[in-house]
Amino acid sequence: MARAKLSMRERYRLLTRDLDWEPTYVEPEKVYPYTRYEGIKIHDWDAWEDPFRLTVDSYAKYQAEKDKKLYAVVEGFAQGQGHLSLSDARYVNSLKLFLCGVTPLEYAAHRHFGFLARYLDGPGARFAALCQSIDELRHTQTEIHTISQYNKYYGGLHNFSQMHDRVWYLSVPKSFFEDGISAGPFEFLTAISFSFEYFLTNLLFVPFMSGASFNGDLATMTFGFSAQSDESRHMTLGLEVIKFMLEQDEGNVPIIQDWIDKWFWRGYRLLSLVASMMDYMLPKKIMSWKESFELYLEQQMLEGLFPDLEYYGIRPPRHVQQAITEKDYMSHQVAWILYQFSFAANFNATVPPKEEMDWMSQAYPDTFDRHYRPLWERARSLQEQGKRFFFQGLPMLCQTCQIPMGFTEPGDPTTLCVRTSEYRGERFNFCSDGCKWIFDREPEKYVQAWLPVHQIYQGNCGGTSIPEVLEWYGIQDGVDNGEYLTSPDKANWDKWHAPSVVGGGVS
Amino acid sequence: MTVKALYDYDYPSKDRQENFGDDLLVNVMWANNMMFCAPACFRAPKAMSFADFKSQMIDSWAASDPDYDPSTPRDWQVNGKPFSATDGMSLEESGVGHKGLFVFRT
């Protein structure tokens, strides 16, 4: 006799929430020891609305099909030498940034959502964390598969995990995420699910995936589409989690406001790497960082989301005005940092070609011609004289965001900004009021920061000379790093695209 | 505010001066030259004279810009205050301190 099939909703109820029980032999505080000390009060975990509403079997079936389709596209692209139809080899630099900077964060997210899948009190919240944990592991794997094909032909991609742990500029994403996973579970959810996956997600994801699409990278673009349904679930979760916490207790509001203030600035500073990638590493531009910031942050979030959150007593993030002021120059400041420190990075940088500089003049009418074009033109002229400009030394770093102190005073793009705090008789330096404010809230935490420059000087990075440090990073000098125009990536690209000679073969 | 934690949260600073022995970390900014994206950070002995620090460390870094003329730095500041080095003054005596900042213009 055929059995009646249960509805999805019913299966979800039976297989997730219905399998939960109240512990009676052990105090709930002992089973779930991490959900009280941050000061967040949850009175009713059942009020959690699960945006996933999936069961493990349906999740596995659906995602496996999706990943198989992606792998078929990636395989076809690789077999057909798809990399040859990119806009330019220079585009691959954005993949180097993505694989070394973002993919390891997916893995860290996988681990921490796994932790939450055990330690949140409510079964709905635990199950949502479980699904996201598996999503993040899948994204780690699919990103590695999608980008690994480029490793056969281009530099800088061969040991992304080691580089993430060691290379100076990758300490920016690494320390960002470690700040999150070393916080309590509710702060982590505000930091990653809300601030990163909801509030700032389009600013991160769109540049890479649209960048792939505009620059002929069908493989990475397909990854982007494939991950999109997961990402939209993560966004829903991010908004759900913040509303859930705000609705549970009025006393939660100031705590969450404080975290929103902190994680907006942390995330925004991290995105400065994406801003410079977007404006400088994509040969075919999507839109400028400034336009992207206006669309995704100012219009969608400040005008769309925050008026809704005002109902709960939440105001726009502290220091957001500074970010708005910086939209005219931040990407240029960070590109300038990356240009002169590319000798110690796993990507190549170069002066933008003339047409791209003209595009920037249009996109940044108030700042580019006045402040940055003269710098790039001088750099080009030095390069033509055989004196490619590099910063011959190590930079002063911000204690909080760990980016070289290349940001300027609010509204004055010619004066570098330096803020300091003293804690237990020791001086600490910051790039901005936002980073200083974050340090001053929790100095005990940030005094432990692993600052790449100071670690090199303490002898903890393979030695104190540049060749020793590069070797410790896993960067092959002259292959993975430095100037783009004289790089093997450029030489190979030119060779592959040289007009073919009748009777000649491709070597 | 302090870190909220389930246990006593107290760890030493990773870059405390004692980790550098007889040396200091000293930062230097060339204020009116945007070619340098950020100030530089050096490790130098406390007992080193400021004059040696300038000629051995600052000059070779600043020469990344081929237009640099070692005789032109002026308007020195140490940690935001006007500064002029007296003969033989050491870094320790200059008052810059660990992770402090010298600024000059040209």
Interface residues (C-beta under 8 A of the other chain):
Chain A: P33 Y34 Y37 E38 G39 G184 Q333 W336 I337 Q340 F341 H371 L375 R378 L382 K387 F389 F390 F391 Q392 G393 L394 P395 M396 L397 P404 M405 G406 T414 T415 L416 V418 T420 Y423 R424 E426 R427 F428 N429 D440 R441 E442 E444 K445 V447 Q448 A449 W450 L451 V453 H454 Y457 Q458
Chain B: M1 T2 V3 K4 A5 L6 Y9 D10 Y11 P12 S13 K14 D15 R16 Q17 N19 F20 L25 N27 M29 A31 M34 M35 F36 C37 A38 P39 A40 C41 F42 R43 S60 W61 A63 S64 D65 P66 N79 G97 H98 K99 G100 L101
